[in-house]
């Protein structure tokens, strides 16, 4: 019997499934099929973003699934060209319209853009959205410790999550510890380093020892660290494989072997220097 996906309780009491489906790089026409397949397999957490260009298709797939929309946890993120108080409020309305809903489970600032925009001003718009009840939880993505320190010092609502790049080649131990001290849940994007870690000899050895696939042991490593993960896939077979990670546990030795692979290697931009604002 398949073991159910556990929920993580956020700092405001809202619960989010610890495993979800990411739809980064999925074309709109692929998104409906992929999300539909994931929901049929039992996924109840979908992570999208304005920048992905497929919010509308996520909403359509959920509507076509026959599920109660309240049973599917949906996260989206503000596009970088919607930073600022008024622009963020307008951007949020665009997300609601695209998803076909009047409320979202989670809305995140996608990037801090520290050199070109005031993310605190944007966060104040998010606070209004949250207080008005139009987002069950609000959070940030790609925020480093100084960014979080400023948000917490200058505003009233502590982010519920910080969505960051994290994987065995970029373990982010210090940032995870900082998030935990503030009761901010960590979400790991690119949890498999876009597949780069799957051929690592240590990962392969741990997989053999546990009679699992490399992807399963890496995702299990994330789960046992307490992170929320949402590997991207359009393959139902891979989705099902990724789902089967809650009926075994890695030993402390295995956890340490994987964590020791850290090499501070990013697959995406550095949040301290990334300041790209699209048209």
C-alpha positions in Angstrom: 0.0 0.0 0.0 1.3 3.4 -1.0 2.3 5.6 2.0 0.5 8.9 2.1 2.5 12.1 1.6 3.0 13.8 5.0 2.0 17.5 5.5 4.3 20.2 6.8 2.6 22.7 9.2 3.7 26.2 8.3 4.3 28.9 10.8 0.7 30.2 10.4 -0.9 26.8 10.9 -1.6 26.1 7.2 -0.6 22.6 6.1 1.2 21.8 2.8 2.1 18.4 1.3 5.8 17.8 1.6 6.0 16.5 -1.9 4.6 18.2 -5.0 5.0 18.6 -8.7 7.0 21.4 -10.2 6.1 22.7 -13.7 9.1 24.8 -14.5 10.0 24.6 -18.2 6.8 22.7 -19.1 5.1 24.2 -22.1 1.5 25.2 -21.7 0.2 22.2 -23.7 2.4 19.8 -21.7 1.3 21.3 -18.4 -2.4 20.2 -18.5 -1.4 16.6 -19.3 1.4 16.6 -16.6 -0.6 18.1 -13.8 -3.6 15.9 -14.7 -1.4 12.8 -14.5 0.1 13.9 -11.2 -3.3 14.5 -9.7 -4.4 11.0 -10.8 -1.3 9.5 -9.1 -2.2 11.2 -5.8 -0.2 14.5 -5.9 -2.0 17.3 -4.2 0.6 20.1 -4.4 1.5 22.0 -7.6 4.2 24.6 -7.8 4.1 27.2 -10.6 5.0 30.8 -11.2 4.1 33.7 -13.4 7.4 33.5 -15.1 6.7 29.9 -16.1 3.9 30.9 -18.4 1.6 28.0 -17.4 -0.5 29.2 -14.5 -3.6 29.1 -16.7 -3.0 25.5 -17.6 -2.4 24.5 -14.0 -5.8 26.0 -13.2 -7.4 24.2 -16.1 -5.9 20.9 -15.2 -7.2 21.1 -11.6 -10.6 22.2 -12.9 -10.7 19.2 -15.2 -9.5 16.7 -12.6 -12.9 16.4 -10.8 -11.1 17.1 -7.5 -12.3 19.7 -5.1 -9.9 22.6 -5.8 -9.6 23.1 -2.0 -7.9 19.7 -1.9 -5.0 20.8 -4.2 -2.3 23.1 -2.7 -1.2 25.6 -5.3 1.8 27.9 -5.1 2.7 30.6 -7.5 5.3 33.4 -7.6 5.4 37.0 -8.6 7.2 37.8 -11.8 10.2 40.0 -11.5 8.7 42.9 -13.5 5.9 43.2 -10.9 8.1 44.2 -8.0 6.9 47.1 -5.9 3.7 47.7 -3.8 1.2 48.6 -6.5 2.8 46.4 -9.1 2.7 43.4 -6.8 -1.0 43.8 -6.0 -1.7 44.0 -9.8 0.5 41.0 -10.4 -1.4 39.0 -7.8 -4.7 39.7 -9.5 -3.2 38.4 -12.7 -2.3 35.1 -11.0 -5.8 34.7 -9.6 -7.3 35.4 -13.0 -4.9 32.9 -14.7 -5.6 30.2 -12.2 -9.4 30.8 -12.3 -9.7 31.3 -8.5 -10.4 34.1 -6.0 -7.8 32.8 -3.5 -4.4 31.0 -3.7 -2.8 28.7 -1.2 0.7 30.3 -1.4 2.1 33.3 -3.1 5.9 34.0 -3.2 8.2 36.8 -4.2 10.2 35.0 -6.8 13.6 36.8 -6.5 14.9 39.5 -4.1 16.6 41.5 -6.9 18.6 43.3 -4.2 20.4 45.8 -6.4 17.4 47.1 -8.4 14.2 46.8 -6.3 13.0 47.1 -2.7 11.7 43.7 -1.8 10.5 45.0 1.5 8.0 47.3 -0.3 6.9 44.3 -2.3 6.5 42.2 0.9 4.2 44.9 2.4 1.9 44.3 -0.6 2.0 40.6 0.2 1.1 41.3 3.8 -2.0 43.1 2.6 -2.9 40.2 0.4 -2.5 37.8 3.3 -4.4 40.0 5.8 -7.3 40.2 3.3 -7.4 36.4 3.2 -6.7 36.1 -0.5 -3.6 34.0 0.0 -3.6 31.4 2.8 0.1 31.8 3.2 2.8 34.1 1.8 6.5 33.5 1.4 9.7 34.2 -0.5 11.9 32.5 -3.0 15.7 32.6 -3.4 16.1 34.9 -0.3 19.5 34.8 1.5 20.0 35.4 5.2 20.5 39.2 4.9 17.3 39.5 2.8 15.3 37.6 5.4 16.8 39.5 8.2 15.6 42.8 6.7 12.1 41.5 5.9 11.6 40.3 9.5 13.0 43.5 11.0 11.0 45.9 8.9 7.6 44.2 8.5 5.0 42.3 10.5 4.5 38.9 8.9 7.3 36.4 8.9 7.5 34.5 5.6 5.9 31.0 5.8 8.4 29.5 3.4 11.7 30.3 1.7 12.0 28.4 -1.6 15.7 28.0 -2.5 17.9 26.0 -4.8 19.1 23.0 -2.7 20.5 19.6 -3.6 23.5 17.4 -2.5 25.9 19.6 -4.5 24.4 22.7 -2.8 23.2 21.7 0.6 22.6 25.2 2.0 23.0 24.0 5.6 23.4 27.5 7.0 20.3 28.9 5.3 18.2 25.9 6.3 19.3 26.4 9.9 18.5 30.1 9.7 15.0 29.4 8.2 14.3 26.9 11.0 15.2 29.4 13.7 12.6 31.8 12.3 10.1 28.9 11.8 10.3 29.4 8.1 9.8 26.2 6.1 12.4 25.5 3.4 11.3 24.4 0.0 13.9 22.9 -2.3 13.8 23.8 -6.0 16.1 21.8 -8.4 16.2 19.1 -5.8 18.0 16.7 -8.1 20.4 19.5 -9.5 18.7 19.0 -12.9 19.8 15.4 -12.8 23.5 16.2 -12.2 23.7 14.4 -8.9 22.0 11.2 -10.1 25.2 9.7 -11.5 27.4 10.5 -8.5 29.1 7.4 -7.2 28.0 8.1 -3.7 24.4 8.6 -4.6 24.5 5.4 -6.7 26.0 3.5 -3.8 23.4 4.7 -1.4 20.7 3.8 -3.9 22.0 0.3 -4.2 22.3 -0.1 -0.4 18.6 0.9 -0.1 17.3 -0.9 -3.2 16.0 2.4 -4.5 16.7 4.6 -7.5 19.2 7.5 -7.2 16.3 10.0 -7.5 14.4 8.4 -4.7 17.3 8.5 -2.3 18.0 12.1 -3.1 14.4 13.1 -2.6 14.3 11.1 0.6 17.4 13.0 1.8 15.5 16.2 1.3 12.4 14.9 3.1 14.5 13.8 6.1 16.1 17.2 6.3 12.6 18.6 6.7 12.4 20.3 3.3 9.4 20.5 1.0 10.3 19.2 -2.5 8.6 19.4 -5.9 10.6 17.7 -8.6 9.7 18.7 -12.1 8.6 15.9 -14.5 6.2 15.4 -17.4 6.6 11.6 -17.3 4.0 9.7 -15.3 6.5 6.9 -14.6 9.0 9.4 -13.1 6.2 11.1 -11.1 5.2 7.7 -9.7 8.8 6.9 -8.9 9.2 10.2 -7.1 6.1 9.6 -5.1 7.4 6.3 -3.7 9.8 7.8 -1.1 7.7 7.6 2.1 8.0 3.9 2.8 11.7 3.8 3.7 14.3 5.9 5.6 17.9 6.6 5.1 20.3 5.9 7.9 22.2 8.7 9.6 25.3 7.4 7.8 23.6 7.6 4.4 22.4 11.1 5.2 25.9 12.2 6.1 27.4 10.7 3.0 25.0 12.6 0.8 25.4 15.9 2.7 29.2 15.5 2.4 28.9 15.9 -1.4 28.3 19.7 -1.0 30.5 21.7 -3.4 28.5 25.0 -3.4 27.6 24.3 -7.0 24.5 26.1 -8.3 22.4 25.1 -11.4 20.7 28.5 -11.3 21.6 32.2 -10.6 23.1 33.5 -7.4 20.4 35.4 -5.5 22.9 38.0 -4.3 23.8 39.1 -7.9 20.7 38.1 -9.9 18.8 41.2 -10.9 17.1 40.4 -14.2 13.8 42.1 -14.9 12.0 40.9 -18.0 9.9 43.1 -20.2 
